[in-house]
């Protein structure tokens, strides 16, 4: 990755649940933080409808609190700022007042002044309704702010390339053709940080079978991260410059 210009650079990643920030883009976030980029995480829920682990690591009614701590742990491992929350209910983002949610994201943009927004793709990558809702809100916020003096420069989506999906037989993920990938980042230099961050999300480990695969396969899936630039409005896109 090439040196960054000497000026404040900010990325805002908008996700649905604790752990969204780590598994598909934790390496990039750690690399950017190492280079002085201010990395902000805005998470819509505390993941209280997820798994408590197998065997359970907490009581069901405590899961949101536990996953908030897991997210704080992961952000610390990646070297990025502590997370902020939108305080919506896990599993119910499709029911949220969209105007309200978009307004909250726009408020975060005006407060933080990010050049880059990062979120899930429109299909949620896995089809998860919460992921799709967050993607929709973030896209709307970007579009509605394009003429704003504080508008972000570019919007990126997480992605899985078709070649990686085919190599690992990942039939449940919505992969995209390799030629549609805008940015591929080798994150092996921060592999230990990313693994530590993934380990922070202890309650969710059982929902990611790839974590129990041989390390060679884990490195194929987690060792390189893929992104698609879906919108840009000019200016210095420090990710695309890579």
C-alpha positions in Angstrom: 0.0 0.0 0.0 1.4 3.4 -1.0 2.0 6.2 1.5 -1.0 8.4 2.4 -0.9 12.2 1.9 -0.3 14.3 5.0 -3.9 15.4 5.7 -6.7 14.1 7.9 -8.2 11.0 6.4 -11.4 9.4 7.8 -13.3 6.2 7.0 -16.8 5.4 8.4 -17.9 1.8 8.2 -21.7 1.2 8.8 -22.7 -2.3 9.8 -25.6 -4.2 11.3 -24.0 -6.4 14.0 -20.9 -6.7 16.2 -18.4 -8.9 14.2 -19.4 -7.5 10.8 -16.4 -5.1 11.1 -13.9 -7.9 11.6 -14.5 -11.0 9.4 -14.6 -9.3 5.9 -12.7 -6.1 6.4 -10.8 -6.2 9.7 -7.4 -6.4 8.0 -8.0 -3.3 5.9 -9.3 -1.4 8.9 -6.1 -2.4 10.9 -3.8 -1.4 8.0 -5.5 2.0 7.6 -5.3 2.6 11.3 -1.6 1.8 11.3 -1.1 4.5 8.7 -3.0 7.2 10.6 -6.5 6.9 9.1 -9.3 7.6 11.6 -11.4 4.5 11.3 -15.0 4.8 12.8 -17.5 1.9 13.2 -21.2 2.6 13.4 -23.2 -0.5 14.3 -26.9 -0.6 14.0 -27.6 -3.2 16.7 -25.9 -5.0 19.6 -26.5 -8.4 18.0 -28.8 -9.5 20.8 -30.6 -12.0 18.5 -27.5 -13.9 17.6 -25.9 -17.0 19.2 -24.8 -17.2 22.8 -22.2 -19.8 21.8 -22.1 -23.6 22.0 -22.0 -24.2 24.8 -23.6 -20.9 25.8 -21.2 -18.3 27.1 -24.0 -16.1 28.6 -27.7 -15.9 29.3 -29.9 -14.9 26.4 -30.9 -11.6 28.0 -27.3 -10.6 28.5 -26.2 -11.3 24.9 -26.4 -7.7 23.7 -24.1 -6.6 26.5 -21.7 -9.4 25.8 -21.5 -8.7 22.1 -21.0 -5.0 22.8 -17.9 -5.9 24.8 -16.8 -8.3 22.1 -17.0 -5.5 19.6 -15.0 -3.2 21.8 -12.4 -5.9 22.2 -12.2 -6.4 18.4 -11.9 -2.7 17.8 -9.1 -2.6 20.3 -7.3 -5.5 18.6 -7.6 -3.8 15.2 -6.3 -0.5 16.6 -9.4 1.5 15.6 -11.7 3.8 17.5 -14.4 2.4 19.9 -17.7 1.7 18.2 -20.8 3.8 18.1 -24.3 2.3 18.0 -27.6 3.2 16.4 -29.5 1.2 19.1 -31.9 -0.6 16.9 -33.2 -4.2 17.5 -31.3 -7.1 16.0 -33.2 -8.9 13.4 -35.7 -6.1 12.9 -33.8 -3.5 10.8 -36.2 -4.0 7.9 -38.9 -2.6 10.1 -37.0 0.5 11.1 -38.2 3.9 9.9 -35.8 4.4 7.0 -36.0 8.2 7.0 -34.9 8.1 10.6 -32.0 5.7 10.0 -30.7 7.6 7.0 -30.9 10.8 9.0 -28.7 9.2 11.8 -26.1 8.1 9.3 -26.0 11.6 7.7 -25.6 13.1 11.2 -22.6 10.8 11.8 -21.1 11.8 8.4 -21.5 15.5 9.3 -19.9 14.9 12.7 -17.0 12.7 11.5 -16.3 14.1 8.0 -15.3 10.8 6.4 -14.0 10.7 2.8 -15.0 7.0 2.6 -18.2 5.1 3.5 -18.0 1.3 3.8 -20.9 -1.0 4.2 -22.5 -4.3 3.1 -23.5 -4.7 -0.5 -27.2 -4.4 -1.5 -27.8 -8.1 -1.3 -26.2 -8.3 2.2 -23.5 -10.7 0.9 -25.4 -13.5 2.6 -28.9 -12.2 2.0 -29.3 -11.2 5.7 -32.2 -8.7 5.9 -30.3 -6.6 8.5 -27.3 -6.3 6.2 -29.5 -5.3 3.3 -31.2 -2.6 5.4 -27.9 -1.1 6.5 -26.6 -1.1 2.9 -29.8 0.7 1.7 -29.6 3.3 4.5 -25.9 4.0 3.8 -26.4 4.2 0.0 -29.3 6.7 0.5 -27.2 8.8 2.9 -24.4 9.0 0.4 -26.7 9.9 -2.5 -28.6 12.5 -0.5 -25.3 14.2 0.6 -23.6 14.2 -2.8 -24.1 18.0 -3.1 -23.3 18.7 0.5 -19.9 20.4 1.3 -19.3 17.6 3.8 -20.2 14.7 1.5 -18.0 11.6 1.4 -16.0 11.1 -1.7 -16.7 7.4 -2.3 -18.9 4.5 -1.2 -17.5 1.0 -1.0 -19.2 -2.4 -0.4 -17.7 -5.5 1.1 -17.3 -8.2 -1.5 -16.3 -11.9 -2.0 -14.7 -12.6 -5.4 -16.1 -15.5 -7.5 -12.7 -17.1 -7.6 -12.5 -17.3 -3.8 -16.1 -18.5 -3.5 -15.3 -21.3 -6.1 -12.1 -22.3 -4.4 -13.8 -22.8 -1.1 -17.2 -23.9 -2.4 -19.0 -21.0 -0.7 -22.4 -21.5 -2.2 -24.3 -19.4 0.3 -22.5 -16.2 -0.3 -23.4 -13.8 -3.1 -20.0 -13.6 -4.8 -19.3 -11.2 -7.7 -17.1 -11.7 -10.8 -13.4 -11.0 -10.1 -13.4 -8.2 -12.7 -16.0 -6.3 -10.6 -13.6 -6.1 -7.6 -12.3 -2.6 -7.3 -9.8 -3.2 -4.5 -8.0 -6.3 -3.2 -6.0 -5.9 0.0 -3.4 -8.5 1.2 -3.8 -8.4 5.0 -1.3 -11.0 6.0 0.9 -8.4 7.6 -1.8 -7.8 10.1 -3.0 -11.5 10.3 -2.4 -11.8 14.0 -4.4 -8.6 14.7 -7.2 -9.9 12.6 -7.2 -13.3 14.2 -7.2 -11.7 17.6 -10.2 -9.5 16.7 -12.1 -12.6 15.3 -11.3 -14.4 18.6 -12.9 -11.5 20.5 -16.3 -12.5 19.0 -16.4 -15.7 21.0 -20.2 -16.1 21.0 -20.4 -16.1 17.2 -17.5 -18.5 16.5 -19.8 -21.4 15.8 -21.6 -19.5 13.1 -18.5 -19.3 11.0 -17.5 -22.8 9.9 -14.4 -21.4 8.0 -12.9 -20.8 11.4 -12.6 -24.5 11.9 -11.1 -25.2 8.5 -7.4 -25.8 7.9 -5.3 -22.7 8.1 -4.6 -22.8 4.4 -8.3 -22.3 3.7 -8.7 -19.7 6.4 -5.9 -17.7 4.7 -7.6 -17.9 1.3 -10.8 -16.5 2.8 -9.4 -14.1 5.4 -5.9 -13.3 4.1 -7.1 -11.1 1.3 -10.1 -8.7 1.5 -12.1 -7.6 -1.5 -14.1 -4.4 -2.0 -16.2 -2.9 -4.7 -16.4 0.9 -5.2 -20.1 1.5 -6.1 -20.3 5.3 -6.1 -17.8 8.2 -6.2 -18.2 11.9 -6.6 -14.6 13.0 -7.3 -11.9 14.1 -5.0 -9.1 12.1 -3.3 -10.4 8.6 -2.8 -7.5 7.2 -0.8 -8.7 3.6 -1.1 -9.0 3.7 -4.9 -5.5 5.2 -5.1 -4.1 2.0 -3.8 
